[in-house]
Amino acid sequence: MAPHVMEPVEVLGVDRVGPEGVTLRVTVKVAPGRQWLVQRALNAALTDAFDDARVPRPGLLPTLPPAGPSLTK
């Protein structure tokens, strides 16, 4: 991602807080045609950082074990 970023990332702050999560306002000046590549990489890096910090994701339901045959009679 770094070769496509032309200037330092600017974090403008929190744009919205709601039940679905927090929206951060970030601007990045990138090389022409590379905005989607950089956006995906930035989203992945932020997701990994939040996961590493154990920040829970909003709206995710706990996972249940797969249904199988009952072991009781």
N, C-alpha and C positions, 0 to 999 in steps of 0.2 A: 504494500500500500504506500509506503513512504516515497518511492520515486515519483508517484503521481500527485503528491501533495505539494502545492506550490508555496504555501505560507503556513505558519503555525495555526493549529486548530483554535478556534475561538469559542469558548463556552459562554453563551449569553445568559444561561440560568434556567430555572424551572419555568416551563411554559404553561403546564397544566398538571393538576393533581386530581385524580378521580378514582373510582372503584376499580377501573381497569388498569391503573398504574400511574406512573409519573412520566410526563413528556418533557424531555430536556431540549432546549433550543441550542443547537451547535451549528456553526458555519465553518466550512472548509473550502478553501480555494484549491481546485484541482486542475490537472491537465485536461484539455478538451476531450470529451467523449469518455472520460474515466469516472464520472460522478457515480454511476451505479456500482462499479467495482469498489470504489472507496466507501460508498454507503454500506454495502454488504460487509466489507471488512471491519468498518467502524462498529456496526451493529453487533457483529460477532465478538469483537474485542470487548465491548461494553457488557455483553451477556456473560462472557467468560469471567470478567472482573467481578460482576455481581454474584455469579455462582461461587467463585473463589471466596468471596466475602460472606457467603451464606445469606445473601439478601433474597428473601422469598419472592417468587414471581406471583403477581396477582392473578386471580382467576383460575389457577391451576388446581384441579381436584386431586386429592390423594389417590395414588394408584392402588388398585385392589389386585390380589393374586388371581391368576386365571381360574375360571370355574373348572372343576374336575369332578370325577365321580365321588360321591359321598363315602366317607370311611366309616360312618355309623350305620347300624342296621336297624 
